[in-house]
Amino acid sequence: MGSEHAARISTWGSAPEPRYAEGDDGSIAYQAFGRGPRDLLFIGNWASNIEVMWEHPSMARYLERLARFSRVICFDKRGAGLSDPVAMGALPTLEHWMDDASVVLDAVGSSSATLLGDAEGGPMAMMLAASHPQRTDSLVLVNTFARLLRAPDYPIGIPEPTAELLLGEWRRNWGTGAVLQLTAPDVADDAQLQRWVGRYMRLSASPAAATRMYEWVLQLDVRSVLPSIQVPTLVLHKAQNRHYRLPMGRYLAEHIPAARLVELPGAAWYPPFVEAEQLLDEVEEFVTGDRPAPVDDRVLATVLFTDIVGSTDLAARLGDQRWLDLKLAHDDLVRSRIERYRGTHVSSTGDGFLALFDGPARAVRCAWEIAAAVRSLGIEIRAGVHSGEVEFQGEDVAGIAVHLASRVMSLAGDGAVLASGTVKDLVVGSGIGFEDRGAHVLKGVPGEWRLFEVTGV
C-alpha cells in the first residue's frame, strides 16, 4: 500500500503535505492520506490546487470522510495547481492526464484503486477504467458526462450557442465567487464560500488557461469508451444540476455495462462538498461492499495496423535476399517505434504489424513516425488506427475493434495514416491534425464510419 506516503489526518486544519511524482513530461503534485484498507483515486475538476483545498473546513471534512474507509490519493493535473505548467498552445490531453494518474499511483505503491471521477474528472476516470481494468477496483462517477455539446445522436447535450454563452461567463467570472450562481445556487450568497472559491480558482489556473481548458472540455467525447468499462460502476447525479444535467448521468448509466444510477436531490456540483452527505453515504456503501473482480481479458485499446505498400512487386524486383534484408530493417524500425510509444507488439501480419496502445494519441504519433522513418529505406507503408474494446485470447487479440482497424488501414493511401472518427474524438486537444475523408462502409463492420487522414502530429 505504500504507507510511507500516506499522511494521517485528524482535523480539517492538518492538511497532508504535497509530494511530487516525476512523469515523462514534468512533475505532478499529489497527496495520499487516510486509514482505510482500499485505495481511492480522487479525480476532480480540471482546475485544482491540492494544498488550497484544505483551507475550507467543509472541503476538509469531505476529504476526511473519504479517508475513513480508504486511502485517498489526489493530484493536480499538469497545467493546474502545484503541478508543472504547460504551454498555452499545448494543453494536456485525456491521455496525458491518464498518464499522470498512473505515475501517481506508482509513486504511492498502489496496484489498484477505486476511481472517483467528479465533474470534468469523469471522462478521464472512464478512460482510465476502460484502458486499465487490472488497476481499477471500481468506478464512481459524480455529476459528470460523456459529452457536453449537443449532436444529432446526442440531443441531451448543450447547444453550441448556449455553450458560447457559458464560456463567456466562465471567462468573465473566473477567480470570483460569481460562478456559484451556476454551480451551487442554493449557497451562492455565502460570502465566506465566495471568497474561498475565488481564491481556489485563482490558485488553480490563470483566466486564460481556464478559458482554454473549458474550450477543450467542450470538445470532449468519450461515448465510444463507455461499453468497454467492465468494472463495477456507480453513477451519482444531482437531479437539479443546471450544467451537467441529469440526462447526462442517465446516459452514462444506460451505456456503461451494469452501471447503477443514483439520482440525488439538489443542484450543487461545485465545490463537491456542498450538500454532500448523502452522496458520501452512497460512495462508502459502494466502495466497502462486496463487488465482483474486474474482467481483465477485455479492455479499451487503440489498435494500429501497418502494411508495406506494394510488397509483392518489391520482393519480385529485389530478389529473395535483398527483400529479406529490407524486411528485417523495416521490422526493426517498426518495433523500435512501437516500444518508444509504449505500445504492445501483438503480431506481425505478413508485411505489416498489429500493435495495441493504451492511449490513442500515442498510437497515431507512432504510426506517423513509422510512415516517415521507413521512407529512408525506400518504401512506403499505410496505417490504420481505431480505438475500441479488444479481447485477449492467449497471446492474440480479437474483437470488432481489431477488424475495424484492419479495414481502416486497407483504405489508407500510400504513406498515409488513416484514423476512425472515434480516434479523432478521443485526441481532442492533442494538436494532431486531421483531414476528413468522408463516411465509408467497412466490409464486415455494421454501419457507416467517418474516416480522417492524419495531416500532422
Phi, psi and omega in degrees: 000351179063045188296343179295344180264351189267128177263138176269136182240146181235329178223164185295339182279347184259076184286141175293145182285132178295148174236174181233137171248142183261115174262180181297330187243018177143182183267140181241121179279136181213164172225150172224129185203157174124171188241359186283161182280350182247153175267140177229118178267115181269115181245101188259204181307150182296335175256119184210164172209104189291346177272315183290332184299335180284353185282347176256126185301325180291323177292321178297319178295323177301313181291321178299322179297316176299324184286349177293324186243006181203162165272117184270133177239124178224159184206157171268125178294152177304136183096358181223152172056232185272351180283167183301141176289166176230158179294142181301328180272004183219060179296148178298155175258173174305321181297316178299314182293326175297320176298318178303316180298318180296320179298318180292317177300319177297319184297327181263004177073032181264120178275332177202155185206157164285135177259124176249105181260113185251130178052238184291349174283347182298308180304321178295317179298321179296316177299316182294317181295320181287323184279330185228064181297334180291342178256004186241114177285318181194172185227130175240125181244122187241118176047054185228194195201160171262332179205144179263315187283147177292147176215162180306325179260016181212069186290349181278354182286174180279130175299146183302318178301321178294320179298321178296320178295318179297320178299318177297321178296316178300316183298315183288326189256005181300135179082014177230164179284359183297337181295341181297336177302327179266319191272332181209068189300331183291339181238019185296340181264010179281107186297321181294319178293322177302316181296316181295315180300315180300314180294318180300316179295316182297325181271001175266317184198154176285163179303318181294316179295320180297319179295315179298321180294319180293323175301320180293317179301322180296339181265354182295144175206103180247024180302325182293341182281331193303315181296343182272357180278112185251000180272157176304133187228133175243127178252120179245129184215132175288128187295329182257016178304120186271347183254294173269087193289160186307319178303333178292321175292319178298322178300316179301313182295327181284334187251351173265123184306127174061021176288151178245131180256133171238117178269124184253149177288154176111169182241345188285133174230348178210127358294158187292342184279351181288128179052051191254353188299313181295321177300314180294326175301315180296317180298314182298316180298319182292315185288324186270351179283169177284126182228147179293153178291149178295152177277114187270349184269002176230121182220160170282132179211161172256124185261130177241126170247138171233158179206141177283130180286130175063037185294324181296314179295321179298315181298319180293322182286324185274333187089162189301310187292314180294322178295318179298317178298316180296318180296319179296319178296318177299313183296318179297318181296314182295316180299319181296323179290320177299317178295319181300323183261021173061033175272171176243119177285113182273310181195161171264137187244071182073261181253018181216193184225151169241125181222154178242146178226147177270003176221128184295324181295323178296321179298316181295316181294323177298313180299318180298317181291322176298314181300322179286320187290322185290345178296334177294342177268358181083022179230166175237148171240164167240151183221146176232139184228133176211144177253132179183184181279133176238156180240128179278132177233088188067237178266002181254169176231153180217176178124163183300328181296324179293314178299319183294318179299322178296319179293321178300315179301320183296340180265356181286145176283173179299126179077007187257153172248120183247135183234151174285162176299332177300314179297314180303317180296325186278348181250021177307132179089359183278345184087359178286131181266144180225151172234129184295127177248016172085179181268141183224148168267123183258130185305126177080002182238125183296151172078181176259146182233127178276130184244150183224132176272133178287128182249353178173151181236000000 
